Amino acid sequence: MTKAELVNAISEKTGIEKNMVLNVVEATMKVVKTTMADGENVYLRGFGSFIVKKRAQKIGRIIAKNTTIVIPAHHIPAFKPAKTFASKVKNAKVKANQTSEAVD
């Protein structure tokens, strides 16, 4: 589902104009991005948590040059689904055009 499809679905379900829904969806994404960039997590009860994970410094290799490099510690965004959300997806039927590997 794309952002446009999400906006259309919300608009149809709520009866709110598409441009207003689009503004709300974009504002929501902007707030989540800004909050996570500030190092805070975002918790949405029944949906999941957008969390900031810290990756430790590690040694990597450039195989083409046969050298090692130091990859510095950094933060990455991650999503942890709520138990109810995860179980709903886990027990959902897969569409005919998707393989079970695509869902896992």
Backbone bond lengths (Angstrom), bond angles and torsions (degrees), N, CA, C in turn:
res aa  C-N    CA-C-N  psi(-1)  N-CA   C-N-CA  omega(-1)  CA-C   N-CA-C  phi
1 M - - - 1.447 - - 1.524 108.14 -
2 T 1.306 116.20 131.01 1.458 121.50 177.90 1.528 109.85 -91.13
3 K 1.331 116.07 171.90 1.456 119.87 178.49 1.524 110.28 -61.68
4 A 1.329 117.21 -39.71 1.469 120.70 179.08 1.527 110.97 -63.01
5 E 1.326 116.64 -41.62 1.462 120.08 177.95 1.526 111.25 -66.40
6 L 1.320 116.99 -37.23 1.462 121.39 176.37 1.518 110.62 -62.80
7 V 1.327 116.52 -45.86 1.464 121.33 179.01 1.528 110.14 -60.84
8 N 1.330 117.45 -44.43 1.468 120.88 178.97 1.523 110.96 -61.47
9 A 1.326 117.59 -44.06 1.462 121.35 -179.11 1.518 111.58 -63.58
10 I 1.322 117.20 -43.89 1.465 120.81 179.01 1.517 110.14 -65.93
11 S 1.320 117.24 -41.50 1.455 121.82 179.63 1.532 111.34 -61.36
12 E 1.324 116.28 -44.49 1.463 120.15 179.03 1.525 111.79 -66.19
13 K 1.324 116.63 -38.82 1.461 121.10 -176.45 1.531 112.25 -72.97
14 T 1.339 116.75 -34.61 1.465 120.09 -175.28 1.521 114.12 -102.39
15 G 1.332 117.48 -19.29 1.459 120.25 -177.35 1.523 113.35 81.08
16 I 1.321 116.90 10.47 1.467 121.62 178.88 1.522 108.20 -88.84
17 E 1.349 116.41 146.07 1.460 120.93 -179.62 1.531 110.92 -58.81
18 K 1.342 115.55 146.31 1.465 121.02 -176.77 1.521 112.70 -60.82
19 N 1.339 117.07 -39.14 1.470 118.42 -177.76 1.529 111.45 -67.15
20 M 1.322 117.58 -32.83 1.470 120.56 177.19 1.532 110.13 -70.79
21 V 1.327 116.30 -41.47 1.467 120.41 177.99 1.525 109.59 -63.11
22 L 1.331 117.06 -42.89 1.456 121.24 178.95 1.527 110.75 -59.14
23 N 1.329 117.21 -43.08 1.469 120.79 178.27 1.526 111.36 -61.27
24 V 1.331 116.84 -41.42 1.464 120.66 -179.61 1.528 110.65 -67.83
25 V 1.338 117.54 -43.82 1.466 121.13 179.98 1.522 110.11 -62.48
26 E 1.323 117.45 -45.58 1.467 120.42 -179.96 1.527 111.50 -66.18
27 A 1.337 117.26 -38.00 1.465 120.26 178.00 1.526 110.17 -65.64
28 T 1.337 116.68 -39.52 1.465 120.74 178.10 1.524 110.66 -61.35
29 M 1.324 116.28 -47.29 1.466 119.63 179.87 1.523 111.21 -63.37
30 K 1.321 117.16 -37.78 1.464 120.65 179.93 1.528 111.02 -65.68
31 V 1.330 116.60 -41.54 1.464 120.34 178.89 1.522 110.71 -65.35
32 V 1.329 117.28 -41.66 1.468 120.74 178.46 1.525 109.91 -62.17
33 K 1.333 117.43 -45.95 1.469 120.96 179.66 1.522 111.55 -61.66
34 T 1.321 116.92 -45.91 1.462 121.47 -178.50 1.517 111.21 -64.58
35 T 1.330 116.14 -43.87 1.462 120.76 -179.85 1.520 110.83 -62.40
36 M 1.333 116.56 -44.30 1.463 119.72 -179.58 1.527 111.46 -69.99
37 A 1.325 117.52 -33.99 1.463 120.50 176.99 1.526 110.68 -64.41
38 D 1.340 116.67 -27.03 1.460 121.50 176.82 1.528 112.15 -83.07
39 G 1.337 116.79 1.33 1.457 121.07 176.81 1.518 114.80 90.12
40 E 1.328 118.02 7.76 1.458 121.08 -179.66 1.529 110.36 -100.23
41 N 1.323 115.81 155.24 1.450 121.69 177.07 1.531 110.18 -95.07
42 V 1.326 116.72 157.76 1.459 122.43 178.27 1.523 107.38 -119.84
43 Y 1.338 116.49 122.06 1.455 122.11 -178.08 1.524 109.74 -111.47
44 L 1.329 116.42 123.54 1.460 121.98 177.38 1.528 107.34 -118.53
45 R 1.317 116.46 103.56 1.462 121.90 -175.45 1.527 111.22 -56.60
46 G 1.310 116.61 130.17 1.450 122.45 179.22 1.519 113.96 84.56
47 F 1.332 117.50 -9.51 1.462 121.71 179.60 1.518 110.66 -114.15
48 G 1.328 116.19 -57.44 1.456 119.79 179.51 1.509 112.02 157.26
49 S 1.320 115.20 -173.04 1.456 121.87 -177.56 1.517 110.26 -125.58
50 F 1.314 115.23 133.57 1.458 121.87 170.82 1.515 104.88 -95.18
51 I 1.327 116.58 114.85 1.455 120.06 -174.03 1.524 110.94 -121.74
52 V 1.322 114.78 154.63 1.460 122.17 176.57 1.520 106.99 -100.17
53 K 1.336 116.22 119.70 1.466 120.97 178.92 1.522 109.24 -104.37
54 K 1.324 115.51 143.05 1.463 120.47 177.30 1.519 108.56 -99.75
55 R 1.304 115.86 127.11 1.462 122.19 175.52 1.523 108.03 -99.85
56 A 1.298 116.50 129.67 1.460 121.82 -179.05 1.530 110.97 -73.61
57 Q 1.315 115.15 160.29 1.469 120.64 175.64 1.521 108.31 -64.79
58 K 1.323 116.55 142.30 1.458 119.73 178.65 1.516 110.23 -148.59
59 I 1.312 114.62 168.80 1.463 122.16 179.59 1.523 108.05 -98.70
60 G 1.335 116.55 130.07 1.455 122.36 176.59 1.520 109.79 -118.47
61 R 1.323 115.37 173.00 1.469 119.66 -179.27 1.509 110.25 -129.85
62 I 1.319 116.09 140.94 1.454 122.48 168.84 1.523 104.89 -100.04
63 I 1.301 116.47 102.25 1.466 121.34 -173.28 1.523 111.54 -64.49
64 A 1.331 117.70 -38.93 1.466 120.91 -177.83 1.530 111.75 -61.37
65 K 1.332 117.09 -36.40 1.465 120.76 -179.08 1.525 112.38 -99.84
66 N 1.337 117.01 -6.19 1.454 123.07 -178.48 1.534 111.26 56.27
67 T 1.337 115.37 46.77 1.457 120.68 178.64 1.525 109.17 -127.80
68 T 1.313 114.49 160.59 1.465 119.81 176.57 1.525 108.90 -106.54
69 I 1.325 115.33 149.56 1.458 121.25 177.17 1.525 108.61 -133.04
70 V 1.305 115.32 158.10 1.459 120.87 176.60 1.523 107.53 -98.75
71 I 1.324 115.26 122.69 1.467 120.64 175.80 1.528 105.67 -95.47
72 P 1.334 117.56 115.67 1.464 119.90 -175.26 1.532 112.36 -68.43
73 A 1.318 115.00 160.25 1.463 120.69 175.58 1.528 108.62 -62.61
74 H 1.324 115.68 143.44 1.460 119.90 -179.18 1.522 110.16 -155.07
75 H 1.312 115.90 168.17 1.464 122.25 178.94 1.522 109.42 -107.71
76 I 1.344 116.32 144.80 1.458 121.02 177.02 1.525 109.16 -133.01
77 P 1.333 117.20 148.64 1.460 119.41 175.41 1.526 110.11 -80.25
78 A 1.326 115.96 146.98 1.462 120.84 178.10 1.528 108.41 -144.79
79 F 1.323 115.60 159.91 1.463 121.12 177.99 1.515 108.67 -124.81
80 K 1.312 116.18 130.36 1.458 121.57 176.24 1.524 107.37 -118.46
81 P 1.333 117.80 111.33 1.472 119.57 -177.30 1.532 111.83 -70.15
82 A 1.337 114.89 151.00 1.462 120.47 174.72 1.528 108.64 -68.66
83 K 1.323 116.33 156.63 1.467 120.67 -177.18 1.536 111.28 -58.78
84 T 1.328 117.37 -41.92 1.466 119.79 -178.88 1.523 111.18 -66.33
85 F 1.320 116.67 -39.05 1.466 121.55 178.61 1.526 110.53 -66.93
86 A 1.319 116.69 -45.51 1.460 121.00 -178.97 1.524 111.33 -64.16
87 S 1.326 117.32 -41.12 1.459 119.57 -179.77 1.519 111.63 -69.27
88 K 1.331 117.51 -33.63 1.462 120.50 177.34 1.528 110.62 -65.15
89 V 1.322 117.24 -42.71 1.461 121.38 178.41 1.531 110.03 -68.51
90 K 1.308 116.64 -40.80 1.458 121.07 -178.58 1.528 111.40 -62.59
91 N 1.322 116.67 -37.28 1.463 120.96 -177.05 1.526 113.26 -93.54
92 A 1.326 117.60 2.66 1.462 121.12 -179.52 1.519 110.67 -75.24
93 K 1.312 115.46 151.13 1.457 120.67 176.69 1.521 108.46 -80.92
94 V 1.319 116.50 138.54 1.452 122.32 -179.05 1.518 108.89 -82.74
95 K 1.346 117.37 136.84 1.461 121.11 176.58 1.520 110.02 -63.00
96 A 1.312 116.62 156.58 1.460 121.90 -176.13 1.522 113.09 -61.33
97 N 1.337 118.38 -32.41 1.460 120.62 -177.27 1.520 113.50 -86.41
98 Q 1.345 118.65 0.70 1.451 121.97 177.48 1.517 108.87 -109.08
99 T 1.300 116.33 147.18 1.458 120.25 174.99 1.507 108.71 -94.89
100 S 1.299 116.93 161.70 1.463 120.10 179.07 1.526 110.93 -65.89
101 E 1.329 117.92 -24.16 1.464 120.92 178.95 1.512 111.05 -69.10
102 A 1.349 118.06 -31.87 1.462 121.28 -178.39 1.516 110.64 -69.15
103 V 1.315 119.32 -29.46 1.453 123.00 -179.36 1.512 110.96 -79.89
104 D 1.306 118.64 -35.51 1.467 122.21 -178.08 1.450 109.84 -68.03
